[in-house]
Amino acid sequence: MSHSPLLNLPGPSQDLLDDIESALGAARGFVADFDPELVVVFSPDHYNGFFYRTMPPFCIGTAAQGVGDYGTHAGPLDVPEDIATDCARAVLESGVDVALSASMDVDHGTVQPLEKLFGDATSRPVIPIFINSVATPLGPLRRVRALGAAVGTYLATLGKRVLVVGSGGLSHDPPVPTLATAPPAALARIVGGEPMTPEQRQARQVAVMDAAQAFAQGEGPLQPLNPEWDHAFLDLVDANRLDEVDAWSNSWVEQQAGHSAHEIRTWIAAFAALAAHGRYETANGFYRAAPELIAGFAVRTAVCKP
């Protein structure tokens, strides 16, 4: 599923919120019927837990806590340390380099899906897996697919009902600072991880809401959404054609769908985890180009069909 901090903030129309809530309601029903014993979340970070002082392409958390941005859960998550550690070991042994965090800070990209699906981010054991989708340079998409396949192969050894979540995307280009463009205060944050004060977090929320309002009115510098590209990606996912992303360059993804479209990496990893066991079948398909959320917002559920 996509995520957006603007789902928790004033601004989006009730029609849009109702439409997305209907799609998420179908996903909740799917999850409730499956009744997972473990949740694995592939998610990005928005300079709340990972910074340029050390920016791994992938990281598995053996313990984690939500930072509470945009009104999401603040505090520890229920991370099974032994399973998360074994997962990291299995991924490394598969030939995919992955970092380990024994104290991972996660933001709305990880927590919002848990809250939307379960009502409470701590209701199920969860393993957070960070995929860098913001801080360039980024690795090739084929490595993301390899990560997902390695995780999926490991999960099958557990004998548990495991829900795999990919959180992010699709086309969007929100106002995110970069090394090349960030003013000094933002640079100190994205490089050194300088904590934000409550006043700074409030100012950021206001800035995001203002940017979304301007974008929805067709104003401002943000790159337009690309529904055609979004639908092409969803068609690829639905048709079990994940291997085709191996040919996509990062520069092409940015050009077509915006800098934060790299969050499709979380979807690729999640579906690759299923594809490690053969074909999968998608359902509960939802898509809406949502300028009020600065996102092409999509939801999919899927089950293995070996």
Secondary structure as GFF3:
##gff-version 3
##sequence-region A 1 306
A	DSSP	three_ten_helix	5	8	.	.	.	ID=ss1
A	DSSP	alpha_helix	14	34	.	.	.	ID=ss2
A	DSSP	beta_strand	38	43	.	.	.	ID=ss3
A	DSSP	beta_strand	58	61	.	.	.	ID=ss4
A	DSSP	beta_strand	64	67	.	.	.	ID=ss5
A	DSSP	three_ten_helix	69	71	.	.	.	ID=ss6
A	DSSP	beta_strand	74	76	.	.	.	ID=ss7
A	DSSP	alpha_helix	81	94	.	.	.	ID=ss8
A	DSSP	beta_strand	99	101	.	.	.	ID=ss9
A	DSSP	beta_strand	104	106	.	.	.	ID=ss10
A	DSSP	alpha_helix	108	118	.	.	.	ID=ss11
A	DSSP	beta_strand	126	131	.	.	.	ID=ss12
A	DSSP	alpha_helix	141	155	.	.	.	ID=ss13
A	DSSP	beta_strand	162	166	.	.	.	ID=ss14
A	DSSP	alpha_helix	184	192	.	.	.	ID=ss15
A	DSSP	alpha_helix	198	216	.	.	.	ID=ss16
A	DSSP	alpha_helix	227	238	.	.	.	ID=ss17
A	DSSP	three_ten_helix	242	247	.	.	.	ID=ss18
A	DSSP	alpha_helix	250	257	.	.	.	ID=ss19
A	DSSP	three_ten_helix	259	263	.	.	.	ID=ss20
A	DSSP	alpha_helix	264	275	.	.	.	ID=ss21
A	DSSP	beta_strand	280	290	.	.	.	ID=ss22
A	DSSP	three_ten_helix	291	293	.	.	.	ID=ss23
A	DSSP	beta_strand	295	304	.	.	.	ID=ss24
###
